[in-house]
Amino acid sequence: MVQRSEPVIELALVDEQTLFRDAVRALVEQEGDLGVVASAATLAEIEAVDAAPRVVVTDLVLPDASSDHVVPRLRTRFPDAAIIVLSAVAELPIVQRTIASGASGYVSRTASSDELLAGIRAVACGRAYLQPAIGVAFASRSPADAPPIDGGGLTPRETEVLRLLALGHTNAEVAQLVGASLRTIETHRAHIHQKLGRHTRAELVRYSLDAGLLRADGGNAATDGSPDSITT
């Protein structure tokens, strides 16, 4: 039996497919810090539960709501919960709209178990998370393709650092991606916070979306494998 030395991160699962919900439940409940307190096939079912999950893991394709309405309704029902989308749909424009609507993370069904668990833990701690394959799809666009930010006074390098941070990369990962030292990235980040007046990752994500830095130009991310594959 797993010893739980820390409070359990309580999850709600929303997916039309019972077998898929059961697979995700079996996966997360092997972990010492995760537990499922609610499970539902529809938005109406999850909205009716008497639970206060810390994280809601949801599909976008549900029988009683359009994909654009799923996250806003969950935000209304569970205002204190982080929402991470786990979906077979991974087109970049949809990912962008979903994050803009209030989701903290996005993982495709082609993700590994480790990626899903990392995403759940990240959003539970207040961080943004994109499955690495999706983040790479965004980041692979040339920095020159990103539109300029109106206001803020960011330099081109600060703009690129902002974009990578908004994609969920750590300071160390950004340093590696742009070929700079960690101290230099920390300095850039401090300047970004000061110039924009935004101090959390969620605020940086929203600013980047509004500014068009994360604007998707179409295409699929992470299309290898079956859309329903979750390794348990």
Residue frames relative to the residue before (quaternion, step in Angstrom):
aa qw qx qy qz dx dy dz
M 1.0000 0.0000 0.0000 0.0000 0.00 0.00 0.00
V 0.4591 -0.7015 0.4743 0.2686 3.58 -0.91 0.97
Q 0.3385 -0.7282 0.5620 0.1985 3.56 -0.90 0.94
R 0.2052 -0.7901 0.5691 0.0995 3.61 -0.74 1.06
S 0.1154 -0.8304 0.5445 0.0265 3.55 -0.21 1.29
E 0.7426 0.2887 -0.1850 0.5753 3.58 1.28 -0.26
P 0.6472 -0.5065 0.3772 0.4269 3.59 -1.19 0.36
V 0.4851 -0.6711 0.4799 0.2898 3.56 -1.02 0.81
I 0.3645 -0.6681 0.5993 0.2484 3.57 -1.11 0.74
E 0.2277 -0.8119 0.5279 0.1015 3.56 -0.39 1.25
L 0.1626 -0.8155 0.5548 0.0263 3.55 -0.82 1.10
A 0.1636 -0.7029 0.6734 0.1602 3.49 -1.38 0.43
L 0.2000 -0.7837 0.5817 0.0862 3.57 -0.95 0.93
V 0.0246 -0.7931 0.6084 -0.0146 3.57 -0.87 0.98
D 0.3225 0.7079 -0.5655 0.2742 3.56 -0.50 1.23
E 0.5261 -0.6642 0.4339 0.3062 3.57 -0.93 0.90
Q 0.7086 0.4683 -0.2596 0.4595 3.58 1.05 -0.72
T 0.4027 -0.7442 0.4853 0.2203 3.56 -0.50 1.21
L 0.6598 0.5143 -0.3198 0.4448 3.59 0.89 -0.88
F 0.6502 0.5036 -0.3256 0.4665 3.58 1.01 -0.74
R 0.6321 0.5118 -0.3360 0.4750 3.60 0.96 -0.79
D 0.6511 0.5122 -0.3197 0.4600 3.58 0.96 -0.83
A 0.6428 0.5188 -0.3292 0.4575 3.60 1.03 -0.75
V 0.6598 0.4879 -0.3100 0.4801 3.58 0.96 -0.83
R 0.6250 0.5332 -0.3377 0.4594 3.60 0.99 -0.80
A 0.6616 0.5055 -0.3089 0.4598 3.57 0.89 -0.93
L 0.6404 0.5286 -0.3233 0.4539 3.57 1.03 -0.79
V 0.7477 0.4261 -0.2521 0.4425 3.58 0.62 -1.09
E 0.6798 0.5027 -0.3105 0.4345 3.58 1.02 -0.68
Q 0.5124 0.5799 -0.4395 0.4561 3.58 1.29 0.19
E 0.6402 0.5348 -0.3108 0.4556 3.56 1.25 -0.43
G 0.5213 -0.6871 0.4194 0.2832 3.55 -0.97 0.84
D 0.7568 0.3935 -0.2071 0.4791 3.58 1.14 -0.52
L 0.6837 0.4640 -0.2767 0.4906 3.60 1.26 0.08
G 0.0777 0.7875 -0.6091 0.0528 3.56 -1.11 0.68
V 0.3620 -0.7292 0.5436 0.2040 3.58 -1.13 0.69
V 0.1321 -0.8128 0.5657 0.0446 3.57 -0.76 1.08
A 0.7952 0.0784 -0.0587 0.5983 3.59 1.24 -0.21
S 0.0210 -0.7815 0.6233 -0.0169 3.54 -1.14 0.73
A 0.0719 0.8169 -0.5631 0.1023 3.57 -0.81 0.98
A 0.4295 -0.7012 0.5177 0.2361 3.53 -1.27 0.56
T 0.7860 0.2132 -0.1064 0.5705 3.59 1.20 -0.42
L 0.6333 -0.5144 0.4068 0.4108 3.54 -1.30 0.25
A 0.6338 0.5410 -0.3412 0.4350 3.58 0.95 -0.82
E 0.6514 0.5159 -0.3207 0.4546 3.58 0.98 -0.80
I 0.7044 0.4523 -0.2913 0.4629 3.60 0.82 -0.90
E 0.6201 0.5438 -0.3460 0.4474 3.60 1.09 -0.62
A 0.6905 0.4889 -0.2734 0.4576 3.58 1.18 -0.54
V 0.5421 0.6442 -0.4117 0.3488 3.62 1.17 -0.24
D 0.3594 -0.6989 0.5769 0.2227 3.53 -1.22 0.60
A 0.4433 0.6539 -0.4796 0.3820 3.55 0.26 1.30
A 0.2071 -0.7584 0.6053 0.1246 3.54 -1.27 0.46
P 0.0679 -0.8361 0.5440 0.0224 3.60 0.41 1.19
R 0.4621 -0.6567 0.5211 0.2891 3.51 -1.24 0.53
V 0.7767 0.1134 -0.0496 0.6177 3.56 1.22 -0.63
V 0.1607 -0.7448 0.6386 0.1082 3.55 -1.09 0.81
V 0.1530 -0.7629 0.6249 0.0635 3.55 -0.80 1.11
T 0.0786 0.8469 -0.5135 0.1134 3.57 -0.43 1.17
D 0.4055 -0.6312 0.5949 0.2886 3.50 -1.31 0.47
L 0.4475 -0.6641 0.5162 0.3037 3.59 -1.26 0.26
V 0.6860 0.4433 -0.2686 0.5106 3.57 1.20 -0.50
L 0.1470 0.7858 -0.5750 0.1741 3.54 -0.16 1.37
P 0.5896 -0.6438 0.3592 0.3298 3.60 -1.04 0.72
D 0.7830 0.3490 -0.1800 0.4824 3.61 1.10 -0.47
A 0.7648 0.2600 -0.1932 0.5569 3.61 1.16 0.44
S 0.4744 -0.6315 0.5200 0.3252 3.55 -1.17 0.55
S 0.6620 -0.5407 0.3421 0.3904 3.56 -1.17 0.55
D 0.6599 0.5253 -0.3143 0.4355 3.60 1.02 -0.71
H 0.6973 0.4811 -0.2676 0.4591 3.58 1.21 -0.43
V 0.5037 0.6951 -0.4168 0.2991 3.59 1.21 -0.43
V 0.7339 0.4280 -0.2586 0.4597 3.60 0.62 -1.08
P 0.6500 0.5066 -0.3517 0.4440 3.68 0.81 -0.75
R 0.6655 0.4876 -0.3193 0.4663 3.61 0.95 -0.76
L 0.6469 0.4984 -0.3264 0.4760 3.59 1.01 -0.72
R 0.6139 0.5407 -0.3451 0.4600 3.60 1.05 -0.70
T 0.6540 0.5062 -0.3083 0.4701 3.57 1.03 -0.79
R 0.7105 0.4577 -0.2664 0.4634 3.59 0.89 -0.93
F 0.7968 0.1590 -0.0673 0.5790 3.60 1.00 -0.81
P 0.0876 -0.8642 0.4925 0.0538 3.62 0.51 1.14
D 0.7153 0.4405 -0.2598 0.4762 3.59 1.14 -0.53
A 0.5972 0.5805 -0.3571 0.4230 3.59 1.26 -0.06
A 0.3936 -0.6479 0.5896 0.2787 3.51 -1.30 0.47
I 0.2241 -0.7795 0.5737 0.1140 3.56 -1.03 0.77
I 0.0244 -0.7751 0.6314 -0.0014 3.54 -0.88 1.00
V 0.3087 -0.7620 0.5472 0.1572 3.54 -0.81 1.05
L 0.0660 -0.7563 0.6507 0.0135 3.55 -1.02 0.94
S 0.2060 0.8248 -0.4772 0.2224 3.55 0.00 1.29
A 0.5163 -0.6083 0.5045 0.3300 3.52 -1.28 0.47
V 0.6150 0.5307 -0.3380 0.4753 3.57 1.25 -0.39
A 0.0712 0.8324 -0.5428 0.0867 3.60 -0.57 1.11
E 0.3063 0.7478 -0.5304 0.2561 3.59 1.16 0.49
L 0.5700 -0.6590 0.3734 0.3184 3.56 -0.87 0.96
P 0.6383 0.5134 -0.3698 0.4384 3.66 0.87 -0.65
I 0.6520 0.5033 -0.3172 0.4702 3.58 1.04 -0.75
V 0.6104 0.5352 -0.3479 0.4691 3.59 1.01 -0.76
Q 0.6639 0.5145 -0.3084 0.4464 3.57 0.88 -0.95
R 0.6784 0.4827 -0.3021 0.4643 3.60 0.84 -0.94
T 0.6455 0.5337 -0.3244 0.4397 3.57 1.01 -0.78
I 0.6535 0.4855 -0.3115 0.4901 3.59 0.95 -0.82
A 0.6514 0.5198 -0.3164 0.4533 3.58 0.97 -0.83
S 0.6794 0.4991 -0.2934 0.4508 3.60 1.09 -0.63
G 0.7306 -0.4626 0.2313 0.4458 3.58 1.25 0.00
A 0.4804 0.6464 -0.4619 0.3716 3.60 1.20 0.06
S 0.3761 -0.7280 0.5325 0.2120 3.56 -1.11 0.72
G 0.8205 0.0749 -0.0182 0.5664 3.57 1.16 -0.45
Y 0.1339 -0.7770 0.6118 0.0637 3.54 -1.29 0.41
V 0.0351 0.7780 -0.6222 0.0792 3.55 -0.84 1.09
S 0.3304 -0.7321 0.5545 0.2178 3.60 -0.92 0.82
R 0.6060 -0.5812 0.4013 0.3660 3.56 -1.23 0.40
T 0.5760 0.5515 -0.3925 0.4582 3.57 1.24 0.01
A 0.4530 0.7101 -0.4402 0.3111 3.59 1.27 -0.10
S 0.4998 -0.6070 0.5151 0.3413 3.53 -1.27 0.36
S 0.6608 -0.4898 0.3851 0.4184 3.53 -1.27 0.30
D 0.6475 0.5312 -0.3231 0.4407 3.57 0.96 -0.85
E 0.6469 0.5157 -0.3256 0.4578 3.59 1.02 -0.76
L 0.6464 0.5061 -0.3249 0.4695 3.59 0.95 -0.80
L 0.6711 0.4913 -0.3035 0.4649 3.59 0.87 -0.91
A 0.6328 0.5204 -0.3312 0.4680 3.59 1.00 -0.78
G 0.6516 0.5196 -0.3125 0.4558 3.57 1.00 -0.80
I 0.6420 0.5205 -0.3226 0.4613 3.57 0.94 -0.86
R 0.6900 0.4719 -0.2899 0.4661 3.58 0.84 -0.93
A 0.6321 0.5422 -0.3402 0.4366 3.59 1.01 -0.76
V 0.7174 0.4341 -0.2768 0.4693 3.59 0.73 -0.99
A 0.5920 0.5692 -0.3670 0.4369 3.59 1.12 -0.58
C 0.7088 0.4268 -0.2416 0.5069 3.57 1.18 -0.59
G 0.6216 -0.5902 0.3299 0.3956 3.56 1.26 0.25
R 0.5595 0.5936 -0.3983 0.4194 3.58 1.24 0.25
A 0.4707 -0.6257 0.5324 0.3217 3.55 -1.27 0.40
Y 0.0445 -0.8033 0.5936 0.0184 3.57 -1.14 0.60
L 0.0209 -0.7359 0.6765 0.0184 3.52 -1.09 0.91
Q 0.5405 -0.5802 0.4903 0.3617 3.56 -1.00 0.80
P 0.5888 -0.6289 0.3592 0.3589 3.62 -0.77 0.94
A 0.6456 0.5240 -0.3412 0.4385 3.61 0.92 -0.80
I 0.6566 0.4868 -0.3090 0.4863 3.58 1.04 -0.73
G 0.6377 0.5255 -0.3238 0.4608 3.57 1.00 -0.81
V 0.6400 0.5168 -0.3237 0.4675 3.57 1.02 -0.80
A 0.6234 0.5467 -0.3440 0.4406 3.59 1.02 -0.78
F 0.6492 0.4816 -0.3082 0.5017 3.57 1.05 -0.74
A 0.7308 0.4665 -0.2523 0.4297 3.55 0.74 -1.10
S 0.5922 0.6100 -0.3704 0.3742 3.61 1.14 -0.50
R 0.5316 0.5940 -0.4272 0.4268 3.57 1.20 -0.23
S 0.5555 -0.6173 0.4401 0.3414 3.55 -1.03 0.75
P 0.5457 -0.6073 0.4532 0.3578 3.62 -0.99 0.72
A 0.6067 0.5688 -0.3616 0.4214 3.60 1.10 -0.58
D 0.6172 0.5565 -0.3459 0.4356 3.59 1.21 -0.45
A 0.5865 0.5878 -0.3749 0.4123 3.58 1.19 -0.41
P 0.4343 -0.7040 0.4880 0.2789 3.59 -0.83 0.90
P 0.5672 -0.6048 0.4225 0.3660 3.59 -1.10 0.54
I 0.4491 -0.6677 0.5214 0.2839 3.55 -1.12 0.65
D 0.3673 -0.7055 0.5602 0.2314 3.54 -0.98 0.87
G 0.8216 0.1166 -0.1057 0.5480 3.57 -0.58 1.09
G 0.6187 0.5730 -0.4011 0.3578 3.53 -1.32 0.02
G 0.2494 -0.8201 0.4874 0.1660 3.57 1.10 -0.61
L 0.3335 0.7544 -0.5096 0.2449 3.60 1.11 0.54
T 0.4409 -0.6451 0.5514 0.2921 3.55 -1.16 0.65
P 0.6704 -0.4816 0.3536 0.4401 3.63 -1.19 0.26
R 0.6635 0.4886 -0.3223 0.4660 3.62 0.93 -0.77
E 0.6400 0.5117 -0.3292 0.4692 3.60 0.99 -0.78
T 0.6190 0.5434 -0.3380 0.4554 3.59 1.07 -0.72
E 0.6733 0.4806 -0.2978 0.4764 3.57 0.94 -0.85
V 0.6256 0.5192 -0.3374 0.4745 3.60 1.01 -0.75
L 0.6244 0.5353 -0.3309 0.4626 3.58 1.00 -0.84
R 0.6623 0.5168 -0.3120 0.4437 3.58 0.87 -0.92
L 0.6841 0.4809 -0.2884 0.4664 3.58 0.91 -0.88
L 0.6237 0.5234 -0.3347 0.4744 3.58 1.06 -0.72
A 0.6612 0.5138 -0.3030 0.4550 3.57 0.98 -0.87
L 0.6360 0.5214 -0.3189 0.4711 3.57 1.20 -0.52
G 0.6185 -0.5940 0.3222 0.4011 3.57 1.29 -0.05
H 0.4588 0.6851 -0.4552 0.3360 3.60 1.23 0.11
T 0.4630 -0.6472 0.5297 0.2937 3.55 -1.17 0.62
N 0.6856 -0.4555 0.3554 0.4430 3.57 -1.29 0.21
A 0.6630 0.5128 -0.3100 0.4487 3.58 0.94 -0.88
E 0.6557 0.5029 -0.3145 0.4671 3.59 1.00 -0.81
V 0.6302 0.5208 -0.3363 0.4675 3.59 1.02 -0.78
A 0.6256 0.5464 -0.3362 0.4439 3.57 0.97 -0.85
Q 0.6739 0.4884 -0.2941 0.4700 3.56 0.96 -0.87
L 0.6704 0.5251 -0.2992 0.4304 3.58 0.96 -0.89
V 0.7719 0.3381 -0.1876 0.5047 3.59 0.95 -0.83
G 0.4704 -0.7090 0.4252 0.3087 3.59 1.25 -0.01
A 0.5301 0.5960 -0.4220 0.4310 3.56 0.99 0.88
S 0.5883 -0.5623 0.4344 0.3860 3.56 -1.26 0.21
L 0.6365 -0.5271 0.4026 0.3936 3.54 -1.25 0.45
R 0.6390 0.5312 -0.3286 0.4489 3.59 0.96 -0.81
T 0.6371 0.5242 -0.3291 0.4594 3.58 1.02 -0.78
I 0.6591 0.4958 -0.3099 0.4729 3.60 0.95 -0.84
E 0.6293 0.5258 -0.3383 0.4616 3.59 0.99 -0.76
T 0.6391 0.5125 -0.3201 0.4758 3.58 1.07 -0.75
H 0.6334 0.5193 -0.3246 0.4730 3.58 0.98 -0.87
R 0.6656 0.5109 -0.3140 0.4441 3.57 0.90 -0.90
A 0.6348 0.5235 -0.3303 0.4624 3.57 0.98 -0.79
H 0.6484 0.5097 -0.3133 0.4708 3.58 1.02 -0.82
I 0.6286 0.5400 -0.3293 0.4526 3.57 1.03 -0.81
H 0.6557 0.5073 -0.3095 0.4658 3.56 0.89 -0.94
Q 0.6781 0.5026 -0.2921 0.4497 3.55 0.91 -0.95
K 0.7094 0.4735 -0.2721 0.4455 3.59 0.82 -0.97
L 0.7568 0.3934 -0.2076 0.4790 3.59 0.94 -0.86
G 0.3440 -0.7493 0.4991 0.2667 3.57 1.18 -0.46
R 0.5823 0.5295 -0.3820 0.4843 3.56 1.18 0.60
H 0.1454 -0.8676 0.4755 -0.0045 3.53 -0.61 1.18
T 0.6907 0.4045 -0.2998 0.5191 3.62 1.21 -0.09
R 0.6269 -0.5333 0.3961 0.4071 3.56 -1.23 0.41
A 0.6225 0.5450 -0.3538 0.4363 3.61 0.97 -0.76
E 0.6526 0.5039 -0.3151 0.4701 3.59 1.00 -0.78
L 0.6447 0.5100 -0.3228 0.4691 3.58 1.04 -0.74
V 0.6239 0.5324 -0.3373 0.4622 3.59 1.04 -0.78
R 0.6807 0.4862 -0.2977 0.4601 3.58 0.82 -0.96
Y 0.6424 0.5153 -0.3268 0.4637 3.60 0.96 -0.83
S 0.6671 0.5115 -0.3018 0.4497 3.57 0.92 -0.91
L 0.6358 0.5123 -0.3240 0.4779 3.57 1.05 -0.75
D 0.6669 0.5026 -0.3004 0.4609 3.57 0.89 -0.94
A 0.7019 0.4695 -0.2592 0.4689 3.57 1.06 -0.79
G 0.5201 -0.6626 0.4022 0.3588 3.58 1.26 -0.23
L 0.4166 0.7298 -0.4639 0.2803 3.59 1.22 0.09
L 0.7464 0.3409 -0.2031 0.5343 3.58 1.12 -0.60
R 0.2986 0.7690 -0.5175 0.2273 3.55 1.19 0.38
A 0.3015 -0.7706 0.5383 0.1598 3.55 -0.75 1.06
D 0.2651 -0.7673 0.5639 0.1515 3.54 -1.14 0.67
G 0.6997 -0.4754 0.2549 0.4684 3.53 1.17 0.66
G 0.5672 0.6024 -0.4451 0.3425 3.54 -1.35 -0.01
N 0.4569 -0.6776 0.5141 0.2604 3.52 -1.28 0.42
A 0.2142 -0.7358 0.6228 0.1576 3.54 -1.16 0.64
A 0.8612 0.0629 -0.0406 0.5028 3.53 -1.07 0.78
T 0.2065 0.8133 -0.5171 0.1688 3.57 0.52 1.13
D 0.4847 0.6673 -0.4510 0.3413 3.62 1.17 0.10
G 0.7975 0.3116 -0.2224 0.4663 3.53 -1.07 0.71
S 0.6710 -0.4898 0.3848 0.4022 3.53 -1.37 0.13
P 0.5074 -0.6709 0.4385 0.3165 3.62 -0.95 0.76
D 0.7166 0.4283 -0.2607 0.4848 3.58 1.16 -0.32
S 0.4525 0.7239 -0.4389 0.2803 3.59 1.20 0.21
I 0.1086 0.7341 -0.6648 0.0855 3.55 -0.90 1.06
T 0.2931 -0.7717 0.5415 0.1590 3.54 -0.65 1.11
T 0.0738 -0.7957 0.6001 0.0365 3.55 -0.78 0.98
